[in-house]
Amino acid sequence: MSYVTQTKEQLLIEIDNKSKAIINMGQQLKAITPKMEIFDIFLIAALNRTVNISKAYTSLIRDNNFIAAAPLVRINIDTLLRLYASIISEYNRNTFASKVMGGELIKKMKLNGTKIKLDDRTLYLEISKVVGMEWVKEIYQAGNSFVHLEKSHIFSSLKIADETERTSNISIGFHDALIPESEKFGSALWMNKTVDSIIQQAQIWMYEKAK
């Protein structure tokens, strides 16, 4: 079924189902080989973060708390970028994971073969060069508008009541009634795509590991 023909609730169910599939990936990793590599530990931590962030997202959306849910898309994109960083850094996968586990910041590492630092901007620009991943740059930037207090928060508590009379409704409360349903739907759609991409990154590693 295409995302566009689904309801918001169906998109949330998709996210929940993908979390169940991600949890099963632990067994898949073990099935490839019982030998645990350092990158396996890094990947498991990334996947554990993903399922917990995703669960929080679907729960908050269902609880009509879009303001708290929306930044979580950006957090899952953060996980996606760091998984991709392991492919394009100056180190091999296991050395990369070892460095991160030792406290080295990814943003201090370099893009393989260059002197360019792997800060977030480099990461989202690099992954956006991959066919089918062009959307990451736009959604990363859109996600930032929900992480920082910006116009997206202002308009989530304000709605124009009458343009002619120049009146508006503004509200403080435990609801997201002033946010258009289209925006909530779009958020769920992009969360789905982000989770799909995290799963894809995990599958790439499992393919490499099985060789």
C-alpha positions in Angstrom: 0.0 0.0 0.0 1.3 3.4 -0.9 1.9 5.9 2.0 -0.3 8.5 0.2 -3.3 6.2 0.4 -2.9 5.4 4.1 -4.4 7.2 7.1 -2.3 8.7 9.9 -3.2 5.8 12.1 -2.1 3.3 9.5 1.2 5.1 9.3 1.6 4.8 13.0 0.8 1.1 12.9 3.5 0.8 10.2 6.0 2.4 12.6 5.1 0.1 15.4 5.4 -3.0 13.2 8.8 -1.8 12.0 9.9 -1.5 15.6 9.0 -5.2 16.1 11.0 -6.1 13.0 14.0 -4.1 14.3 13.9 -6.0 17.6 14.1 -9.3 15.7 17.3 -8.0 14.0 19.3 -8.9 17.1 18.6 -12.6 16.4 19.4 -12.1 12.8 22.8 -10.7 13.7 23.5 -13.7 15.9 22.3 -16.1 13.1 24.9 -14.7 10.7 27.7 -15.5 13.1 27.8 -15.9 16.9 31.0 -13.8 16.9 30.2 -10.3 18.2 32.0 -7.5 16.5 32.5 -4.0 18.0 30.3 -2.5 15.3 27.5 -4.9 16.3 27.4 -3.3 19.7 27.2 0.2 18.1 24.4 -1.0 15.7 22.4 -2.6 18.5 22.6 0.6 20.5 21.4 2.6 17.4 18.5 0.2 16.8 17.5 0.2 20.5 17.4 4.0 20.4 15.3 3.8 17.2 12.6 1.5 18.6 12.3 3.6 21.8 12.2 6.9 20.0 9.6 5.4 17.6 7.5 4.1 20.4 7.5 7.5 22.1 6.6 9.1 18.8 3.5 6.9 18.0 2.3 7.2 21.6 2.6 11.0 21.6 0.9 11.4 18.2 -2.0 9.2 19.5 -2.1 11.3 22.6 -2.6 14.5 20.5 0.8 15.8 21.5 2.4 16.7 18.2 4.6 19.3 19.7 6.5 16.7 21.7 6.3 14.1 18.9 7.6 16.2 16.0 11.2 16.6 17.3 11.5 12.8 17.5 11.7 12.5 13.7 14.8 14.7 13.9 16.3 12.4 16.6 15.8 9.3 14.5 17.4 11.1 11.6 20.4 11.7 13.9 20.7 8.0 14.4 20.5 7.4 10.6 23.2 10.0 10.0 25.5 8.4 12.6 25.0 4.9 11.1 25.9 6.4 7.7 28.9 8.1 9.2 30.4 4.6 9.9 30.5 4.0 6.1 32.1 7.3 5.0 34.5 8.0 7.9 38.2 7.8 7.8 38.0 4.5 9.8 36.7 1.0 9.1 33.4 0.1 10.8 34.8 -1.6 13.9 37.5 1.1 14.5 34.8 3.8 14.0 32.5 2.1 16.6 35.5 1.6 19.0 36.4 5.3 18.7 32.8 6.4 19.4 32.6 4.0 22.4 35.8 5.5 23.6 34.2 8.9 23.6 35.5 10.4 20.4 33.0 12.7 18.8 31.9 11.8 15.2 31.9 15.5 14.3 35.7 15.5 15.0 36.3 12.6 12.6 37.0 13.2 8.9 35.2 12.2 5.7 37.3 9.4 4.2 40.1 10.7 2.0 39.5 14.3 2.9 40.1 16.8 5.7 36.3 17.6 6.0 34.9 17.1 9.5 31.9 14.8 9.8 29.6 17.4 11.4 25.8 17.1 10.9 25.9 19.3 7.8 28.5 17.1 6.1 26.5 14.0 7.1 23.2 15.1 5.7 24.7 16.5 2.6 26.7 13.3 1.9 23.7 10.9 2.6 21.5 13.1 0.4 23.8 12.3 -2.5 22.7 8.7 -2.3 20.0 7.8 -4.8 16.6 7.7 -3.0 18.0 9.6 0.0 17.7 13.1 -1.4 14.9 13.9 1.1 17.2 13.7 4.2 18.6 17.2 3.9 15.1 18.8 3.7 13.7 16.7 6.6 16.7 17.3 8.7 16.3 21.0 8.3 12.6 20.9 8.9 13.1 18.8 12.0 15.4 21.4 13.5 12.5 23.9 13.4 10.7 21.6 16.0 13.8 21.1 18.1 14.5 24.8 18.5 11.9 27.3 19.6 11.0 28.8 16.2 8.0 29.8 14.1 6.8 26.2 13.9 6.1 26.3 17.7 4.4 29.7 17.5 2.0 28.6 14.8 1.3 25.3 16.5 -0.4 27.3 19.3 -2.0 29.9 17.0 -4.6 29.7 14.3 -6.1 32.5 12.1 -9.8 32.8 12.9 -10.7 35.5 10.5 -8.3 37.1 8.0 -10.6 40.0 7.3 -11.1 40.9 10.9 -7.5 40.1 11.7 -8.4 37.8 14.5 -6.8 34.6 15.6 -7.1 31.8 18.2 -4.2 31.1 20.5 -4.0 28.4 23.1 -2.0 26.8 25.9 -3.1 23.3 26.7 -2.6 19.5 26.4 -3.7 19.2 22.7 -2.6 19.8 19.2 -6.0 20.9 17.8 -4.5 24.0 16.1 -2.1 21.9 14.0 -3.4 20.9 10.5 -3.9 17.1 10.1 -1.9 17.3 6.9 1.2 18.3 9.0 0.7 15.4 11.4 0.3 13.0 8.5 3.4 14.4 6.9 5.3 13.9 10.1 4.2 10.2 10.3 5.2 9.7 6.7 8.7 11.0 7.2 9.1 9.1 10.4 8.3 5.9 8.4 10.9 6.8 5.8 13.5 7.5 8.4 12.9 4.2 10.2 13.0 2.4 6.8 16.4 4.0 6.1 17.8 3.0 9.5 16.6 -0.6 8.8 18.4 -0.4 5.4 21.6 0.7 7.1 21.4 -2.3 9.5 20.8 -4.6 6.5 23.9 -3.2 4.7 26.0 -4.1 7.7 24.5 -7.6 7.9 25.2 -8.2 4.3 28.9 -7.1 4.8 29.1 -9.3 7.9 27.8 -12.3 6.0 30.4 -12.0 3.3 
